[in-house]
Amino acid sequence: MQTHLIVSFGKDREYEFKMSSASLAKGNADEARRWFDREFADLECEPGNPMGKVLIIDKILNVARYGGEQRFADGQDWAECFARNAALALGRDMIRVDVPGFTIGY
């Protein structure tokens, strides 16, 4: 089984990641959430609702936004870590992270 994740920054600006079940088996959802917690803090992301709890979906979207498109365009380790941890945190086979629309679809 394979997980497919797309991070979109607009038309013709999409970055695709495909991960096997075997590669995802090396991690878990708790580790993924901790990675997003660290990145959220390191990138100084601002929560959309400062009065409420910040959900994992909000963290994923903010980390993509604050991390910036260039990190995905460069195809470096950070983008791979983002994709792997998003897949682990959300546990879905197909994930689309729409950064400008600030939505995640399955």
Buried (B, 14 or more C-beta within 10 A) or exposed (E): EEBBBBBBBEEEEBBEBEBEEEBBEEBEBEEBBEBBBEBBEEBEBEBEEEEEEBEBBBBBBBBBBBBEBEBBEEEEEBBBBBBBBBBBBBEBEEBBBBBEEBEBEE
